[in-house]
């Protein structure tokens, strides 16, 4: 997405806090939150548990307030590809327990929707992946029917808005360069298949708010409406 705002050099955080220049030495991670197509919020990373709901499944190492943890593995290749370069094939593992947890959470959410008993506030039962690698692994194990099956092997899957996502509802990730292929995945997760306006709004807010990019930067939480 070349029309995203350019990231000023002073917002690049490629090294730990203690090695950065003046003004970038903070080590408190900030959290940019996108909800659906319009809402953009600013939080501290410590607010993350309050932004999730009991019954959500976080594909990461966090278990709090009824949020479940479902492990996956993906053996990553090159961390920072060239501009517009798609990710390389990588090995992944989605164990049976993860497939079961994700399928069960999605089934409960569908049943609640059918009964019109969804709780007020954030809908429970969302599948929130931590990192683009978790999305790639989980989506590689998900069939066209939306069911996750235990799987292992090599994946060359590239998640794009055209392909869409079948199992993932939300994503916690870093802030990516405008030429990074990861942004196609963010568009897919945010269900922005047209002009990407929601993603542009979020990244413009991140630049205005002086969020930090790259490996030691801040985080972006993308959630459905």
Backbone as CSV, one residue per row, in Angstrom:
resi,resn,N_x,N_y,N_z,CA_x,CA_y,CA_z,C_x,C_y,C_z
1,UNK,0.847,-1.191,0.000,0.000,0.000,0.000,0.884,1.243,0.000
2,UNK,1.182,1.742,-1.181,2.119,2.850,-1.307,1.518,4.179,-0.862
3,UNK,0.191,4.271,-0.674,-0.424,5.538,-0.296,-0.544,5.701,1.213
4,UNK,0.047,4.800,1.988,0.105,4.994,3.429,1.108,6.092,3.746
5,UNK,0.955,6.771,4.890,1.916,7.828,5.228,3.315,7.260,5.410
6,UNK,4.302,8.019,4.954,5.679,7.603,5.132,6.086,7.738,6.602
7,UNK,6.930,6.825,7.052,7.347,6.802,8.451,8.609,7.650,8.615
8,UNK,8.555,8.713,9.404,9.758,9.526,9.628,10.869,8.688,10.265
9,UNK,12.094,8.984,9.905,13.234,8.222,10.427,13.275,8.231,11.948
10,UNK,12.840,9.345,12.551,12.942,9.437,14.009,11.950,8.522,14.724
11,UNK,11.005,7.913,13.990,10.066,6.982,14.599,10.464,5.528,14.377
12,UNK,11.641,5.306,13.841,12.134,3.949,13.614,12.787,3.417,14.882
13,UNK,12.339,2.237,15.326,12.875,1.631,16.554,13.422,0.250,16.203
14,UNK,14.569,0.219,15.586,15.179,-1.045,15.170,16.128,-1.617,16.223
15,UNK,16.343,-0.866,17.306,17.230,-1.314,18.381,16.501,-1.133,19.703
16,UNK,16.966,-1.792,20.786,16.316,-1.628,22.096,16.326,-0.182,22.575
17,UNK,15.451,0.106,23.536,15.244,1.484,23.998,16.535,2.153,24.445
18,UNK,17.379,1.417,25.172,18.581,2.044,25.726,19.594,2.437,24.654
19,UNK,19.434,1.950,23.418,20.371,2.265,22.337,19.848,3.347,21.398
20,UNK,18.661,3.884,21.670,18.074,4.864,20.767,18.523,6.278,21.110
21,UNK,18.248,7.184,20.183,18.616,8.571,20.365,17.675,9.290,21.316
22,UNK,17.923,10.589,21.524,17.077,11.387,22.423,15.616,11.354,21.982
23,UNK,14.724,11.183,22.959,13.305,11.199,22.675,12.709,9.859,22.322
24,UNK,13.572,8.864,22.019,13.068,7.544,21.654,13.499,6.484,22.657
25,UNK,13.956,6.910,23.826,14.466,5.967,24.795,13.409,5.316,25.673
26,UNK,12.156,5.668,25.495,11.124,5.084,26.346,10.991,3.591,26.088
27,UNK,10.631,2.836,27.122,10.460,1.394,26.956,9.019,0.969,27.242
28,UNK,8.111,1.929,27.484,6.706,1.612,27.685,6.043,1.453,26.323
29,UNK,5.532,0.263,26.033,4.958,-0.014,24.726,3.549,0.566,24.646
30,UNK,3.264,1.246,23.561,1.947,1.810,23.329,1.169,0.893,22.383
31,UNK,-0.167,1.040,22.413,-1.039,0.147,21.650,-2.051,0.971,20.870
32,UNK,-1.940,0.927,19.542,-2.916,1.548,18.659,-4.017,0.524,18.389
33,UNK,-5.268,0.909,18.568,-6.386,-0.036,18.438,-7.317,0.415,17.327
34,UNK,-7.507,-0.465,16.332,-8.461,-0.217,15.245,-9.656,-1.128,15.437
35,UNK,-10.848,-0.552,15.421,-12.087,-1.345,15.511,-12.919,-1.095,14.259
36,UNK,-13.074,-2.122,13.461,-13.885,-1.996,12.267,-13.326,-0.960,11.318
37,UNK,-14.212,-0.233,10.661,-13.792,0.679,9.605,-13.523,2.097,10.095
38,UNK,-13.943,2.450,11.309,-13.906,3.860,11.688,-13.091,4.146,12.944
39,UNK,-13.228,3.358,13.994,-12.700,3.732,15.306,-11.207,3.457,15.426
40,UNK,-10.475,4.450,15.910,-9.051,4.309,16.216,-8.837,4.834,17.627
41,UNK,-8.229,4.012,18.494,-8.007,4.405,19.879,-6.551,4.282,20.276
42,UNK,-6.171,4.972,21.335,-4.795,4.973,21.827,-4.778,4.405,23.252
43,UNK,-3.929,3.406,23.467,-3.876,2.723,24.755,-2.428,2.392,25.107
44,UNK,-2.235,2.012,26.358,-0.984,1.385,26.779,-1.106,-0.119,26.545
45,UNK,0.023,-0.779,26.351,-0.022,-2.223,26.102,-0.674,-2.962,27.268
46,UNK,-0.508,-2.431,28.485,-1.107,-3.059,29.653,-2.627,-3.066,29.638
47,UNK,-3.235,-2.304,28.713,-4.695,-2.291,28.604,-5.221,-3.484,27.815
48,UNK,-4.338,-4.291,27.233,-4.779,-5.358,26.338,-5.840,-6.276,26.950
49,UNK,-5.676,-6.763,28.187,-6.721,-7.644,28.738,-8.096,-7.000,28.779
50,UNK,-8.156,-5.673,28.989,-9.446,-4.985,29.040,-10.084,-4.853,27.662
51,UNK,-9.301,-5.030,26.616,-9.821,-4.903,25.254,-10.313,-6.234,24.702
52,UNK,-10.062,-7.309,25.452,-10.529,-8.630,25.069,-11.724,-9.008,25.933
53,UNK,-12.442,-10.037,25.520,-13.638,-10.464,26.247,-13.506,-11.923,26.640
54,UNK,-14.145,-12.305,27.740,-14.155,-13.699,28.156,-14.709,-14.549,27.015
55,UNK,-13.998,-15.612,26.708,-14.397,-16.464,25.594,-13.568,-16.243,24.350
56,UNK,-12.842,-15.107,24.278,-11.936,-14.903,23.155,-10.794,-15.907,23.223
57,UNK,-10.253,-16.258,22.079,-9.085,-17.134,22.018,-7.923,-16.324,21.447
58,UNK,-6.898,-16.140,22.260,-5.708,-15.412,21.847,-4.650,-16.425,21.445
59,UNK,-4.219,-16.379,20.202,-3.221,-17.324,19.719,-1.854,-16.769,20.114
60,UNK,-1.554,-16.877,21.415,-0.329,-16.335,21.984,-0.214,-16.781,23.425
61,UNK,0.791,-16.289,24.142,1.034,-16.718,25.519,0.437,-15.730,26.517
62,UNK,-0.875,-15.593,26.484,-1.564,-14.747,27.455,-2.862,-15.426,27.843
63,UNK,-3.030,-15.667,29.131,-4.279,-16.231,29.624,-4.754,-15.317,30.746
64,UNK,-5.837,-14.613,30.536,-6.309,-13.662,31.535,-7.796,-13.424,31.349
65,UNK,-8.521,-13.405,32.461,-9.930,-13.042,32.459,-10.748,-13.889,31.489
66,UNK,-10.462,-15.163,31.450,-11.243,-16.054,30.596,-10.780,-16.111,29.166
67,UNK,-9.735,-15.358,28.823,-9.175,-15.417,27.474,-8.311,-16.658,27.383
68,UNK,-8.545,-17.503,26.392,-7.813,-18.758,26.265,-6.594,-18.605,25.365
69,UNK,-5.614,-19.449,25.590,-4.372,-19.430,24.830,-4.308,-20.668,23.948
70,UNK,-4.073,-20.459,22.644,-3.971,-21.570,21.696,-2.632,-21.468,20.977
71,UNK,-1.728,-22.431,21.189,-0.389,-22.320,20.598,-0.354,-22.761,19.142
72,UNK,0.473,-22.057,18.358,0.829,-22.497,17.009,2.313,-22.231,16.829
73,UNK,2.911,-22.863,15.835,4.318,-22.629,15.530,4.470,-22.323,14.049
74,UNK,5.354,-21.366,13.752,5.749,-21.121,12.380,7.207,-20.716,12.409
75,UNK,8.047,-21.454,11.689,9.486,-21.201,11.683,9.771,-20.120,10.656
76,UNK,9.977,-18.895,11.146,10.048,-17.751,10.255,11.357,-17.721,9.486
77,UNK,11.259,-17.135,8.302,12.434,-16.930,7.459,12.959,-15.517,7.644
78,UNK,13.129,-14.797,6.529,13.642,-13.432,6.568,12.633,-12.536,7.276
79,UNK,13.104,-11.777,8.266,12.194,-10.945,9.051,11.699,-9.739,8.272
80,UNK,12.591,-9.103,7.503,12.232,-7.899,6.755,12.527,-8.125,5.280
81,UNK,11.490,-8.451,4.525,11.669,-8.693,3.101,11.865,-7.369,2.366
82,UNK,12.281,-7.466,1.102,12.392,-6.272,0.281,11.001,-5.697,0.021
83,UNK,10.967,-4.477,-0.495,9.699,-3.806,-0.751,8.798,-4.651,-1.652
84,UNK,7.568,-4.852,-1.198,6.529,-5.591,-1.923,6.863,-7.072,-2.120
85,UNK,7.928,-7.569,-1.504,8.292,-8.975,-1.673,7.414,-9.857,-0.792
86,UNK,6.773,-10.892,-1.362,5.929,-11.764,-0.541,6.775,-12.599,0.411
87,UNK,6.185,-13.115,1.492,6.940,-13.943,2.436,7.374,-15.259,1.798
88,UNK,8.497,-15.783,2.272,9.009,-17.051,1.779,8.218,-18.217,2.377
89,UNK,8.283,-19.408,1.754,7.679,-20.594,2.384,8.305,-20.849,3.756
90,UNK,7.475,-21.260,4.718,7.935,-21.487,6.089,7.250,-22.726,6.657
91,UNK,7.928,-23.359,7.614,7.337,-24.515,8.286,6.366,-24.040,9.364
92,UNK,5.271,-24.796,9.537,4.290,-24.423,10.545,3.733,-25.677,11.210
93,UNK,3.209,-25.479,12.415,2.543,-26.548,13.167,1.319,-25.960,13.843
94,UNK,0.164,-26.545,13.595,-1.059,-26.226,14.331,-1.485,-27.516,15.028
95,UNK,-1.255,-27.629,16.343,-1.551,-28.879,17.051,-3.050,-29.114,17.210
96,UNK,-3.432,-30.353,17.500,-4.866,-30.666,17.647,-5.578,-29.805,18.681
97,UNK,-4.923,-29.492,19.812,-5.593,-28.711,20.852,-5.942,-27.319,20.351
98,UNK,-5.082,-26.739,19.513,-5.359,-25.412,18.974,-6.527,-25.460,18.002
99,UNK,-6.533,-26.465,17.127,-7.651,-26.606,16.192,-8.966,-26.749,16.959
100,UNK,-8.940,-27.533,18.028,-10.160,-27.748,18.824,-10.603,-26.450,19.488
101,UNK,-9.678,-25.711,20.109,-10.026,-24.478,20.802,-10.624,-23.451,19.846
102,UNK,-10.009,-23.291,18.690,-10.496,-22.301,17.732,-11.871,-22.695,17.201
103,UNK,-12.022,-23.950,16.817,-13.318,-24.402,16.298,-14.419,-24.289,17.349
104,UNK,-14.092,-24.642,18.597,-15.086,-24.573,19.672,-15.512,-23.137,19.934
105,UNK,-14.542,-22.209,19.953,-14.868,-20.809,20.203,-15.740,-20.245,19.091
106,UNK,-15.424,-20.586,17.858,-16.211,-20.074,16.737,-17.624,-20.676,16.749
107,UNK,-17.723,-21.940,17.132,-19.048,-22.575,17.206,-19.904,-21.917,18.283
108,UNK,-19.295,-21.614,19.448,-20.050,-20.950,20.514,-20.515,-19.571,20.071
109,UNK,-19.673,-18.879,19.346,-20.039,-17.541,18.894,-21.188,-17.598,17.892
110,UNK,-21.120,-18.558,16.971,-22.214,-18.698,16.000,-23.525,-19.059,16.699
111,UNK,-23.448,-19.954,17.704,-24.655,-20.359,18.423,-25.256,-19.181,19.180
112,UNK,-24.403,-18.372,19.800,-24.891,-17.203,20.534,-25.560,-16.214,19.588
113,UNK,-24.976,-16.044,18.404,-25.561,-15.122,17.434,-26.934,-15.619,16.981
114,UNK,-27.047,-16.932,16.795,-28.336,-17.476,16.374,-29.406,-17.282,17.452
115,UNK,-28.977,-17.342,18.714,-29.939,-17.182,19.811,-30.156,-15.715,20.181
116,UNK,-29.397,-14.825,19.517,-29.496,-13.389,19.797,-29.186,-13.094,21.257
117,UNK,-28.161,-13.796,21.768,-27.792,-13.587,23.171,-26.384,-13.013,23.310
118,UNK,-25.886,-12.394,22.285,-24.540,-11.826,22.362,-24.477,-10.809,23.490
119,UNK,-23.421,-10.880,24.279,-23.266,-9.941,25.395,-23.058,-8.526,24.867
120,UNK,-23.441,-7.553,25.680,-23.211,-6.160,25.308,-21.718,-5.886,25.360
121,UNK,-21.262,-5.015,24.470,-19.849,-4.715,24.398,-19.164,-5.614,23.384
122,UNK,-17.889,-5.915,23.617,-17.121,-6.696,22.664,-17.682,-8.108,22.563
123,UNK,-17.919,-8.612,21.342,-18.452,-9.967,21.201,-17.423,-11.011,21.619
124,UNK,-17.853,-12.004,22.389,-16.937,-13.036,22.864,-16.706,-14.067,21.768
125,UNK,-15.639,-14.835,21.930,-15.368,-15.902,20.994,-14.559,-15.490,19.790
126,UNK,-13.940,-14.310,19.841,-13.109,-13.876,18.724,-11.771,-14.611,18.740
127,UNK,-11.239,-14.869,17.563,-9.918,-15.480,17.427,-8.939,-14.363,17.102
128,UNK,-8.080,-14.025,18.067,-7.144,-12.914,17.912,-5.722,-13.490,17.827
129,UNK,-5.103,-13.337,16.679,-3.746,-13.850,16.476,-2.722,-12.826,16.932
130,UNK,-1.641,-13.307,17.513,-0.545,-12.432,17.919,0.590,-12.602,16.913
131,UNK,0.734,-11.617,16.064,1.771,-11.658,15.053,1.268,-12.200,13.722
132,UNK,1.853,-11.696,12.656,1.472,-12.145,11.319,1.818,-13.612,11.107
133,UNK,2.841,-14.107,11.808,3.203,-15.520,11.657,2.098,-16.424,12.186
134,UNK,1.438,-16.005,13.282,0.336,-16.810,13.825,-0.832,-16.854,12.846
135,UNK,-1.107,-15.726,12.178,-2.168,-15.715,11.165,-1.838,-16.690,10.052
136,UNK,-0.612,-16.629,9.568,-0.216,-17.487,8.444,-0.318,-18.955,8.811
137,UNK,0.120,-19.310,10.007,0.055,-20.710,10.435,-1.394,-21.171,10.560
138,UNK,-2.218,-20.382,11.248,-3.596,-20.790,11.477,-4.393,-20.853,10.174
139,UNK,-4.213,-19.864,9.324,-4.944,-19.858,8.057,-4.481,-20.986,7.136
140,UNK,-3.233,-21.409,7.268,-2.736,-22.525,6.463,-3.403,-23.834,6.852
141,UNK,-3.929,-23.902,8.071,-4.583,-25.123,8.557,-6.100,-25.038,8.488
142,UNK,-6.620,-23.987,7.856,-8.069,-23.766,7.802,-8.584,-24.024,6.392
143,UNK,-9.588,-24.858,6.287,-10.163,-25.183,4.993,-11.146,-24.143,4.508
144,UNK,-11.613,-24.273,3.253,-12.607,-23.337,2.717,-13.898,-23.309,3.536
145,UNK,-14.153,-24.374,4.312,-15.346,-24.412,5.157,-15.171,-23.655,6.460
146,UNK,-13.979,-23.076,6.691,-13.725,-22.321,7.906,-13.334,-23.169,9.095
147,UNK,-13.178,-24.463,8.902,-12.817,-25.359,10.005,-11.304,-25.528,10.056
148,UNK,-10.748,-25.376,11.269,-9.306,-25.553,11.467,-9.031,-27.021,11.751
149,UNK,-8.034,-27.561,11.077,-7.635,-28.951,11.279,-6.166,-28.998,11.669
150,UNK,-5.828,-29.897,12.580,-4.425,-30.055,12.970,-3.590,-30.298,11.717
151,UNK,-2.487,-29.592,11.610,-1.681,-29.693,10.391,-0.245,-29.302,10.702
152,UNK,0.662,-29.769,9.867,2.079,-29.416,9.971,2.694,-29.582,8.596
153,UNK,3.704,-28.775,8.325,4.380,-28.875,7.034,4.901,-27.518,6.605
154,UNK,5.001,-27.330,5.301,5.461,-26.070,4.734,4.266,-25.304,4.193
155,UNK,4.280,-23.983,4.366,3.218,-23.158,3.811,3.809,-22.048,2.953
156,UNK,3.196,-21.827,1.808,3.548,-20.685,0.977,2.370,-19.717,0.878
157,UNK,1.432,-19.837,1.822,0.228,-19.013,1.812,0.577,-17.532,1.967
158,UNK,-0.031,-16.712,1.140,0.040,-15.259,1.274,-1.388,-14.772,1.503
159,UNK,-1.654,-14.244,2.680,-3.000,-13.779,3.020,-3.197,-12.380,2.447
160,UNK,-4.182,-12.239,1.583,-4.475,-10.975,0.924,-5.955,-10.628,1.113
161,UNK,-6.344,-9.384,0.840,-7.773,-9.049,0.929,-8.616,-9.887,-0.020
162,UNK,-8.072,-10.239,-1.175,-8.830,-11.046,-2.124,-9.053,-12.458,-1.589
163,UNK,-8.052,-13.031,-0.956,-8.187,-14.365,-0.379,-9.016,-14.310,0.890
164,UNK,-8.815,-13.273,1.704,-9.528,-13.121,2.956,-8.988,-14.039,4.031
165,UNK,-9.584,-13.961,5.226,-9.220,-14.830,6.337,-10.416,-15.722,6.666
166,UNK,-10.124,-16.950,7.086,-11.166,-17.932,7.345,-11.334,-18.245,8.829
167,UNK,-10.276,-18.038,9.620,-10.337,-18.398,11.037,-10.067,-17.232,11.965
168,UNK,-9.350,-16.233,11.500,-8.878,-15.151,12.361,-9.845,-13.977,12.316
169,UNK,-10.169,-13.434,13.505,-11.033,-12.253,13.606,-10.259,-10.990,13.901
170,UNK,-9.141,-11.104,14.605,-8.365,-9.938,14.999,-6.884,-10.254,14.968
171,UNK,-6.070,-9.207,15.078,-4.621,-9.372,14.967,-3.919,-8.350,15.841
172,UNK,-2.938,-8.818,16.613,-2.028,-7.960,17.361,-0.671,-8.049,16.687
173,UNK,-0.178,-6.935,16.194,1.061,-6.955,15.424,1.791,-5.637,15.605
174,UNK,2.961,-5.526,14.984,3.693,-4.270,15.012,3.188,-3.330,13.929
175,UNK,3.895,-2.233,13.772,3.587,-1.273,12.712,4.557,-1.519,11.563
176,UNK,4.013,-1.668,10.356,4.801,-2.122,9.208,5.020,-0.998,8.201
177,UNK,6.146,-1.097,7.482,6.461,-0.131,6.441,5.377,-0.138,5.357
178,UNK,5.158,1.017,4.685,4.123,1.084,3.657,4.322,0.093,2.512
179,UNK,5.552,-0.376,2.298,5.803,-1.316,1.198,5.840,-2.773,1.654
180,UNK,5.514,-3.041,2.918,5.588,-4.411,3.440,4.393,-5.234,2.975
181,UNK,4.649,-6.467,2.563,3.553,-7.339,2.131,2.634,-7.709,3.299
182,UNK,3.109,-7.549,4.545,2.268,-7.833,5.715,0.998,-6.975,5.716
183,UNK,1.059,-5.803,5.089,-0.092,-4.919,5.113,-1.280,-5.511,4.360
184,UNK,-1.021,-6.382,3.385,-2.118,-7.077,2.714,-2.875,-7.944,3.711
185,UNK,-2.128,-8.582,4.624,-2.755,-9.399,5.658,-3.577,-8.531,6.600
186,UNK,-3.025,-7.373,6.988,-3.778,-6.484,7.867,-5.086,-6.046,7.217
187,UNK,-5.041,-5.762,5.917,-6.270,-5.399,5.210,-7.282,-6.542,5.267
188,UNK,-6.788,-7.767,5.064,-7.691,-8.917,5.077,-8.328,-9.091,6.443
189,UNK,-7.538,-8.975,7.508,-8.068,-9.140,8.864,-9.062,-8.038,9.187
190,UNK,-8.776,-6.836,8.737,-9.677,-5.716,9.002,-10.882,-5.720,8.066
191,UNK,-10.927,-6.709,7.163,-12.027,-6.810,6.190,-12.131,-5.565,5.326
192,UNK,-10.990,-4.943,5.079,-10.958,-3.773,4.203,-10.486,-4.249,2.843
193,UNK,-11.422,-4.594,1.983,-11.064,-5.140,0.680,-11.149,-4.109,-0.434
194,UNK,-11.546,-2.894,-0.080,-11.658,-1.871,-1.111,-10.432,-0.986,-1.135
195,UNK,-10.574,0.260,-0.640,-9.473,1.205,-0.748,-8.578,1.228,0.480
196,UNK,-8.845,0.393,1.451,-7.986,0.336,2.629,-8.073,1.556,3.508
197,UNK,-9.201,2.241,3.512,-9.320,3.498,4.250,-9.093,3.315,5.747
198,UNK,-9.581,2.228,6.328,-9.418,2.019,7.770,-7.947,1.916,8.142
199,UNK,-7.186,1.199,7.337,-5.762,1.043,7.615,-5.029,2.375,7.446
200,UNK,-5.397,3.139,6.444,-4.773,4.453,6.251,-5.061,5.365,7.441
201,UNK,-6.308,5.334,7.931,-6.646,6.163,9.094,-5.811,5.768,10.303
202,UNK,-5.678,4.461,10.521,-4.922,3.991,11.680,-3.449,4.390,11.578
203,UNK,-2.847,4.226,10.404,-1.427,4.550,10.257,-1.184,6.058,10.307
204,UNK,-2.124,6.831,9.784,-1.993,8.291,9.909,-2.058,8.703,11.376
205,UNK,-2.948,8.069,12.144,-3.043,8.363,13.577,-1.765,7.952,14.300
206,UNK,-1.138,6.852,13.859,0.100,6.400,14.491,1.235,7.385,14.248
207,UNK,1.313,7.943,13.038,2.360,8.932,12.748,2.118,10.199,13.556
208,UNK,0.862,10.652,13.579,0.555,11.863,14.364,0.835,11.648,15.846
209,UNK,0.541,10.442,16.334,0.760,10.141,17.742,2.174,9.744,18.086
210,UNK,3.070,9.756,17.073,4.491,9.433,17.257,4.682,8.037,17.851
211,UNK,3.952,7.085,17.303,4.190,5.680,17.630,5.505,5.253,16.996
212,UNK,6.110,4.209,17.565,7.393,3.720,17.061,7.190,2.488,16.182
213,UNK,7.927,2.433,15.084,7.835,1.338,14.116,8.956,0.316,14.353
214,UNK,8.854,-0.797,13.667,9.885,-1.827,13.546,9.986,-2.725,14.782
215,UNK,11.093,-3.482,14.848,11.194,-4.614,15.774,11.000,-4.243,17.236
216,UNK,11.446,-3.069,17.648,11.346,-2.659,19.049,10.355,-1.510,19.215
217,UNK,9.380,-1.443,18.319,8.410,-0.365,18.342,7.138,-0.713,19.081
218,UNK,6.091,0.040,18.794,4.799,-0.124,19.441,3.955,-1.160,18.709
219,UNK,2.723,-1.360,19.183,1.876,-2.437,18.665,0.550,-1.885,18.134
220,UNK,-0.066,-2.687,17.282,-1.329,-2.328,16.644,-2.288,-3.497,16.822
221,UNK,-3.433,-3.236,17.437,-4.464,-4.262,17.637,-5.616,-3.983,16.686
222,UNK,-5.876,-4.926,15.781,-6.959,-4.799,14.799,-8.092,-5.726,15.243
223,UNK,-9.263,-5.145,15.500,-10.422,-5.907,15.966,-11.612,-5.639,15.056
224,UNK,-12.551,-6.580,14.985,-13.774,-6.330,14.226,-14.662,-5.351,14.965
225,UNK,-15.718,-4.867,14.277,-16.679,-3.963,14.925,-17.270,-4.621,16.149
